[in-house]
Amino acid sequence: MDKIRIILSALAARAPGSASGATATARADLESRLRRLFADSPRATRALEDYLEDPDTYERPLAKSLLDSRVDRDESILAAASALLDLDAPSESAVLQQVAERERLRTGDRFTRAAQDTSEAKALDTEASRQRMERLWEEERQRLAQVAEQQARRRRQERQLLLGALLVALVIIAVFMAIALASAPG
């Protein structure tokens, strides 16, 4: 087990309220040493606090902070973590059950998050599709209104041309009749 994993395991071994006197003292010693190590890094201190409240969620941020602070070179912290693990060493089967339970929760959470993300994405996609369809229908209505207006304008123009042609034809007929009457003997 690497040095960072030893520290993480020691911190996550048992909740502080349920620890015996020696275990509580060893835990407090380890936490105190880590707080001193992180004294110049509020981010690392926050990662430690978050990990103490929820080890499953904040394991990676604390592991990164431990790596960045080069905790593997601090033998006193490693000794405090090992001492805490020795005091709080559960049976091998209990460790295996704890690891299996953590993995089950992580996997379950991952699938739950994936299902929620998929559901949210589908809802967003459905809403976007609905809005797109509404926009397309509105554009189609506007296009149909423009086509109807153009057709009505064309019909008016055709009627005007027809009336104009009839008037010209009547004028021509009237002129021919006038010429025919004027040239008739008589």
N, C-alpha and C positions, 0 to 999 in steps of 0.2 A: 504494500500500500504506500503510495507516495506521501510526502510530508504534508502537502495541502489537504489531501483526503483524510489524513489522521486528524488534523485540526478540525475540519468540517464534521467529521464523524463524532469527535469528542463534544463539539458544541451542540450537535443534534441528538446526542445519545438519549437524553431524558429531559423532560421539561423541568425548569428550575424549581417549581413549586413542589414537585414530587420527590426531590432528591433528599438523601439522608444528609446528616451533618457533614461528614467527611466529603461526600460527593458535592454538596453545595459549596463547601469551602474551596475544593479543587476547581469547580466550575467558575466561581467568582475570581479565583486567582488567574485562570486562563483568560477570562473576559477582560480583567484588569490589564494583563500583559498586552493583549491585542489593542485595547483602547490606547495604551501608551505608544504602541507601535504606530497606530493610526492618528496620533495627536495632530500631525500637520496636514492631515487629509480629511476634510469633512465628508467627502464622497465615500471614502473607505469606512469612516465611522458610521455613516448612514447605512452602508451595505451590511455592516456587522449588526446594527440594530434591526434592520429588516430581516436578516437571516435568523436572528434569535426569535423573532416573532413567527416567521414562516420559512422554515428551512427549504422546503420543496421549491418554492417560488424564487427565493433569493440566493440559491446556491451558486449560480454562475457569477453574479456580481461580486459576491464575497470571495469566491475563488480567484477572480481577476484581481481584486484588491490585494489579496494575500500574495499572489504572484508578483504584482507590481511592487509591493513593499519588500520583496525578497525575504519572506518569512522563513524560507528554508535554511537561511544562514543563522537564524536565531535559535540556538539550542535550548534556551530557557523556555520558550514558547512550546517547542516540540516536546520537551520534558513534561510541561504542565498538561499538554493535551494527552500524552501517553498515560500520565498518572490518572487523569480523569477517566480515560477509557478503561484502565485497569480496575478502578473503583466501581465503575458502572458496567462492567463487562457482562452482558446477558449471555444466555446459552447460545450455542451455535445455531440451533433451530430457530430461536427467537430472532437472531440476526437475519437469517434467511427469510423468515416470514416478514420481517420489517422491510427488507429490500424488495421482496415480491410485492408487498402492499404498496410501497412507494411507486414502483414501476407500474402497477395496475392503475393507480391514481393518475400518474402522468399520462399513461396511454389513454385512459378514459377522458381525462381533461383535453388531451390533444384531439380526440375524436369528437368530443362535445364542441370544442372551439371550431373545428373544421365544419361540423354540421351547422353551427350557428353562422359561421362565415358564409357557407354555401347558401343558407336560407336568406341571409341578409343580401348577398349578391344577387340571388334570384329575385328578391323583392325589388331591389334597385333596378335590375334589368327589366322586370315587368313594368315598373313605373316609367322607366325611360322609353320602353316600347310603346306604352299607352300614350305618353306625351308626343312621341314621334308620329304615331297614327293620327292623333288629334290634329297635329300640325299639317300632316299630309292631307287629311280630309278638308281642312280649312283652305289649304292651297288649291285643292281640287274644286271646291265650291267657288272660290274666287275665279279660277280659270273658266269654269262653266258659265259663270255670270258674264265674264268678258266675251266669251264665244257667243252667248245669247245676245249681248249688246251689239256685237259686230254683225250678227245675222240680221237683227232688226234694222241696223243702219243700212246694210246692203239692200234689204227689201224696200226701205224708203227711197234709196237712190234709184233702184230699178223702177219703182212706180213713177218717180219724177222723170226718169228718162222716157218711160212709156208715154206719160202725159205730154212731154215735150215733143216726142215723135208724132203723136196724134195731132197736136197743135200744128206742127210743121206740115203734116199731111193735109189737114183741113185748109191751111193757108194756101198750099199749092193747088188743091182742088178748087178753092174759091178763085184763085188767080186764073186757072185754066177756064173756069166757067165765065169769069168776067171777060177774058179774052175771046172766048167762044161767042158770048153774047154780043160783044162789041164788033166782032168781025162777021156776024151773021147779017145777011142782006135784009135789011130791013125795016 
